[in-house]
Amino acid sequence: MLDFDHFAYNRTILPTDDIERREFFKKLEQQFHEEIKNSELAQEYFSRYNQLHIDSFIKLYASRKAHLVQCYKFYANEYHEKEISELNFQEKAENMLAAILQKKLFDMQLKWRAGKLEIDEISMSHDFNFWEEHILSCMFIPPVERNELELMKEYIMRFDENDEVDDYTDWQDYERLTLKDEHGLMQDLPEWYEFYDLRMGTGALFNLPNQKGEREEYYMDLIREDYVKNNPQQTQSIPSPEPILHSCDEEIYNFSKYFETDRYFKALFKYYNYYDEKEHRDPNYDDIDQAIKLLFTADRPIYCHAHLTWDKAIMRAAKEYTNTKIAEMLDFVYENYLMMKELGISGHETREKIEEEYAKDYMIKFYRKNILKGRRLNGEPENFDY
């Protein structure tokens, strides 16, 4: 795929102001027009054709050339759509491999919180949040096993149109993920975690006590009490009992029905609301368009489910094809992962880069400072041996 980083008209150096941009492309089109008119090579080409139509051809060509400068990224992506699709499948497969590592790290966190596991790179619970962001560079996680890879393939090949593992965040958020509802169920636990626990028998780890987490919260409470003691609150704000009026489309439309008396404006707001609801239907036009474009690049015959409506059949076929390609790509990603592990390389970051990121992380510095201060206030040594 051609790299446009050094393109003379790379979009990073083009005007961003609308007026300047229009003027730039107007002059560029004129420049291209003059270049063609004064080109001996072009005149030699035109000599084979009726001269009555040459000027209009030059004008159209110059206009098209300027348009391509303006939209080169779009056309390059359209031309290389199959190649880009393959790269997207690989990226998604890498995200699935990362999801396996996230689960292994979360299980380590459960053991660490219970005092069942010591990790040199972990001194406090918030460190797990840091390593979530650098999961592929986390050297202390045990390597992904082949059976875990096959388990992920099985998980991917289940059809769940709402499940997007590669879009998930907060993999290490212990408080949120372990929060139980009135039925004692952890509603925010990722489906991948539940699937893994069911197959691997690791669900019992959730029964381990959160000793270190509770200890940290105790120290943070001491910090809060100390702050309140030294910074007495002078005034107390009284919350407003009235509900908040949100500036969302639904509230705008509701207000229009209450406020507008002119029948034309009443109709226009109604029309806009219809258009907005139409745009947010699932699947909408853009979703179907993207699904069809993906299926055009498919490297195998694609069959639709007969019992589905046409739009849902297209969306499901695209989703199933995507899942299949990701599962197939996982083997390549896994082999590359193992090779990098053997070479002592993990992720795309050096150890020095990781240490630099850790040292400047604001939340890391915040929790380290306050936990140590809380231990001091409690008459304990200022270290992380708790």
C-alpha positions in Angstrom: 0.0 0.0 0.0 1.4 3.4 -1.1 2.5 5.6 1.8 1.3 9.2 1.4 3.3 10.6 4.3 5.6 12.4 1.8 2.9 13.3 -0.7 3.5 16.9 -1.8 -0.1 17.7 -0.8 -0.3 15.6 2.4 -3.4 16.7 4.3 -1.3 17.7 7.4 0.1 20.7 5.5 -3.1 21.8 3.7 -5.1 24.8 5.0 -7.7 23.9 7.6 -9.7 27.2 7.5 -12.7 26.8 5.2 -12.1 30.0 3.3 -8.4 29.5 2.9 -9.0 25.9 1.9 -11.5 26.9 -0.9 -9.0 29.5 -2.2 -6.1 27.0 -2.1 -8.0 24.4 -4.2 -9.2 27.0 -6.6 -5.6 28.1 -7.3 -4.4 24.5 -7.3 -7.0 23.6 -10.0 -5.8 26.6 -12.1 -2.2 25.5 -11.6 -2.9 22.0 -12.8 -4.8 23.5 -15.8 -1.8 25.6 -16.8 0.6 22.7 -16.3 -1.4 20.6 -18.7 -1.8 23.3 -21.3 1.9 24.1 -21.3 3.1 20.4 -21.3 4.7 19.1 -24.5 3.9 15.6 -23.4 0.2 16.5 -23.0 0.1 18.3 -26.4 1.6 15.2 -28.1 -1.2 13.1 -26.5 -3.9 15.5 -27.5 -2.6 15.7 -31.1 -4.4 12.4 -31.8 -7.8 13.8 -31.0 -10.3 16.4 -32.3 -9.1 19.8 -31.0 -12.6 21.1 -30.4 -12.9 19.2 -27.2 -9.4 19.5 -25.8 -10.0 22.6 -23.6 -13.0 21.1 -21.9 -11.1 17.9 -21.3 -8.2 19.8 -19.7 -10.6 21.7 -17.5 -12.3 18.5 -16.3 -8.9 16.8 -15.8 -7.5 19.6 -13.7 -10.7 19.7 -11.6 -10.5 15.9 -11.1 -6.8 16.1 -10.1 -7.6 18.8 -7.5 -10.4 16.7 -6.1 -8.1 13.7 -5.7 -5.7 15.9 -3.7 -8.6 16.9 -1.5 -9.9 13.3 -1.0 -6.8 11.1 -1.6 -7.2 9.3 1.8 -10.7 8.2 0.9 -9.8 6.9 -2.5 -6.6 5.1 -1.3 -8.6 3.3 1.4 -11.3 2.4 -1.2 -8.7 0.9 -3.5 -6.9 -1.0 -0.8 -10.1 -2.0 1.0 -9.3 -5.7 1.0 -5.8 -5.1 2.3 -7.2 -2.8 4.9 -9.8 -5.4 5.9 -7.1 -8.0 6.4 -5.1 -5.5 8.6 -8.3 -4.8 10.6 -8.8 -8.5 11.2 -5.3 -8.8 12.4 -5.7 -5.8 14.7 -8.9 -7.3 16.1 -7.1 -10.7 16.6 -4.4 -8.9 18.5 -7.1 -7.3 20.7 -8.5 -10.8 21.3 -5.1 -12.1 22.4 -4.8 -9.0 24.7 -8.2 -10.0 26.2 -6.8 -13.4 27.2 -3.9 -11.6 28.9 -6.4 -9.2 30.6 -8.2 -12.2 32.1 -5.0 -13.8 33.2 -3.9 -10.5 34.8 -7.3 -10.1 36.5 -7.0 -13.5 38.0 -3.6 -12.5 39.3 -5.2 -9.4 40.8 -7.8 -11.5 42.7 -5.0 -13.6 44.2 -2.8 -10.6 45.0 -5.7 -8.8 46.8 -6.2 -11.9 48.9 -2.5 -12.1 49.8 -2.1 -15.3 47.9 0.3 -13.9 45.3 3.3 -11.5 45.4 4.3 -9.7 42.2 7.5 -7.7 42.1 6.0 -5.1 39.6 2.8 -4.6 41.8 2.9 -2.6 45.0 -0.7 -1.3 45.1 -4.0 -2.2 43.5 -3.9 0.7 41.1 -0.8 -0.7 39.5 -3.2 -3.3 37.8 -4.9 -0.4 36.0 -1.6 0.8 34.7 -0.7 -2.6 33.3 -4.2 -2.9 31.7 -3.1 0.0 29.5 0.2 -1.8 28.7 -1.0 -5.3 28.7 1.1 -6.5 25.7 4.2 -5.2 27.5 3.4 -6.9 30.8 6.2 -9.4 31.2 5.1 -10.9 34.5 1.9 -12.5 33.2 2.3 -16.2 32.4 2.3 -16.9 28.7 -0.9 -17.6 26.9 -1.4 -21.3 26.4 -2.6 -23.0 23.3 -5.8 -24.2 25.1 -6.6 -20.6 26.0 -6.2 -19.6 22.4 -8.6 -22.3 21.3 -11.0 -21.2 24.0 -10.9 -17.7 22.6 -11.6 -19.0 19.1 -14.6 -20.9 20.5 -15.8 -17.7 22.2 -15.4 -15.6 19.0 -17.3 -18.1 16.9 -20.4 -17.9 19.2 -22.7 -15.4 17.5 -23.6 -12.5 19.7 -24.2 -9.3 17.7 -23.9 -7.1 20.7 -20.6 -8.5 22.0 -17.5 -6.5 21.0 -14.6 -7.8 23.0 -12.1 -5.5 21.2 -14.1 -2.4 22.2 -14.2 -3.3 26.0 -12.3 -1.1 28.5 -11.7 -1.2 32.3 -10.6 -4.9 32.2 -8.9 -4.4 35.7 -11.5 -2.3 37.4 -12.0 -4.6 40.4 -14.6 -2.4 42.2 -16.9 -2.2 39.2 -16.5 -5.7 37.9 -17.1 -7.4 41.3 -20.1 -5.2 42.2 -23.1 -7.4 42.8 -26.8 -6.6 42.3 -29.7 -7.4 44.6 -29.5 -11.0 43.3 -25.8 -11.4 44.1 -24.8 -11.4 40.4 -21.9 -9.4 39.0 -23.7 -7.6 36.2 -20.7 -5.7 34.8 -18.4 -8.7 34.5 -17.2 -9.1 30.8 -18.8 -12.0 29.0 -15.3 -13.2 28.1 -14.4 -13.5 31.8 -17.6 -15.5 32.5 -16.9 -17.7 29.5 -13.3 -18.3 30.6 -14.3 -19.0 34.2 -16.9 -21.5 33.0 -14.5 -23.5 30.9 -11.3 -23.1 33.0 -12.9 -23.4 36.4 -11.4 -20.2 37.7 -14.7 -18.7 39.0 -13.9 -19.6 42.6 -11.2 -16.9 42.6 -14.0 -14.3 43.1 -14.6 -15.8 46.5 -11.2 -14.7 47.7 -11.1 -11.8 50.2 -10.1 -8.4 49.2 -7.6 -7.9 52.1 -5.2 -5.5 50.4 -7.9 -3.5 48.7 -9.7 -3.0 52.0 -6.4 -2.0 53.6 -5.8 0.6 51.0 -9.3 2.0 51.4 -8.6 2.3 55.1 -5.5 4.4 54.5 -7.5 6.6 52.0 -10.2 7.1 54.6 -7.5 8.3 57.0 -6.4 10.8 54.4 -9.9 12.1 53.9 -10.5 12.4 57.6 -7.2 14.3 58.0 -8.2 16.7 55.1 -11.6 17.4 56.6 -10.0 18.0 60.0 -7.5 20.5 58.6 -9.9 22.1 56.0 -13.2 22.6 57.8 -16.1 23.2 55.4 -17.3 26.8 55.6 -20.5 26.5 53.6 -22.7 23.6 52.6 -24.2 23.6 49.1 -27.9 22.7 49.0 -28.7 20.5 46.0 -31.5 21.6 43.8 -34.6 19.4 44.0 -35.6 20.1 40.4 -34.6 17.6 37.7 -32.0 18.7 35.2 -33.2 19.7 31.7 -30.8 17.9 29.3 -30.0 19.4 25.9 -30.7 16.2 24.0 -32.8 15.7 20.9 -35.7 14.1 22.9 -35.9 17.0 25.3 -35.7 19.5 22.4 -38.6 17.8 20.7 -40.7 17.6 23.9 -40.1 21.3 24.4 -41.1 22.1 20.8 -44.5 20.4 21.3 -45.1 22.5 24.4 -43.7 25.8 23.2 -44.3 26.1 19.4 -47.6 27.4 18.2 -46.8 28.0 14.5 -47.9 24.9 12.6 -44.9 25.0 10.3 -42.4 24.9 13.1 -44.4 22.3 14.9 -44.3 20.2 11.7 -40.5 20.9 11.1 -39.6 19.7 14.6 -41.8 16.6 14.0 -40.0 16.0 10.7 -36.6 16.4 12.3 -37.5 14.0 15.1 -38.6 11.4 12.5 -35.4 11.8 10.7 -33.3 11.5 13.9 -35.2 8.3 14.9 -34.7 6.9 11.4 -31.0 7.6 11.6 -30.7 5.7 14.9 -32.5 2.6 13.8 -30.6 -0.6 14.2 -29.2 -1.4 11.7 -29.1 2.0 10.0 -28.0 2.8 6.5 -24.3 3.3 7.3 -24.1 0.0 9.2 -25.6 -1.9 6.3 -23.4 0.0 3.8 -20.3 -1.0 5.8 -21.5 -4.6 6.0 -22.0 -4.8 2.3 -18.6 -3.3 1.6 -17.0 -5.8 3.9 -18.8 -8.7 2.2 -17.6 -7.5 -1.2 -14.0 -8.1 0.0 -14.8 -11.6 1.3 -12.3 -14.3 0.3 -15.0 -17.1 0.3 -18.7 -17.5 -0.6 -21.0 -15.8 1.9 -24.5 -17.3 2.6 -27.3 -15.5 4.4 -29.7 -17.0 6.9 -33.0 -17.6 5.2 -35.2 -16.9 8.3 -33.9 -13.4 8.8 -35.2 -10.1 7.2 -32.8 -8.9 4.5 -31.1 -6.2 6.6 -30.5 -8.5 9.6 -29.3 -11.3 7.2 -26.7 -8.9 5.8 -25.6 -7.7 9.2 -25.4 -11.3 10.5 -23.4 -12.5 7.5 -20.9 -9.7 7.9 -20.6 -10.3 11.6 -20.1 -14.1 11.2 -17.5 -13.5 8.4 -15.7 -11.0 10.6 -15.6 -13.5 13.5 -14.3 -16.3 11.3 -11.5 -14.1 9.9 -10.5 -13.0 13.4 -10.5 -16.6 14.7 -8.3 -17.6 11.7 -6.0 -14.7 12.2 -5.5 -15.6 15.9 -3.1 -18.4 14.9 -0.8 -16.0 13.1 -1.0 -13.4 16.0 -0.3 -16.2 18.5 2.8 -17.5 16.7 4.1 -14.0 16.5 3.4 -13.5 20.2 5.4 -16.7 21.1 8.3 -15.6 18.9 8.5 -12.2 20.6 8.3 -13.9 24.0 11.2 -16.2 23.1 13.2 -13.1 22.0 12.4 -11.4 25.3 10.4 -8.8 23.6 6.9 -7.9 24.8 4.6 -5.4 23.1 5.8 -2.3 21.3 7.4 -0.6 24.4 10.8 -1.0 25.9 11.3 -1.5 29.6 12.7 2.0 29.8 9.6 3.4 28.1 7.3 1.6 30.5 9.3 2.8 33.5 9.0 6.4 32.2 5.3 6.0 31.7 4.8 4.6 35.2 6.9 7.4 36.7 4.8 10.2 35.2 1.4 8.5 35.6 -0.7 11.0 37.6 -3.0 8.4 39.3 -0.1 6.2 40.2 1.6 9.2 41.9 -1.6 10.2 43.6 -2.3 6.7 45.1 1.3 6.1 46.0 1.6 9.4 47.9 -1.7 9.0 49.7 -1.3 5.3 50.7 2.1 6.0 52.2 0.8 9.1 54.0 -2.1 7.1 55.3 0.3 4.5 56.7 2.3 7.3 58.4 -0.9 8.7 59.9 -1.7 5.2 61.2 1.8 4.9 62.8 3.0 2.4 60.2 6.2 2.3 58.1 5.9 4.3 54.8 6.2 1.3 52.5 3.8 -1.1 50.7 4.2 -4.1 53.0 0.6 -4.4 54.1 
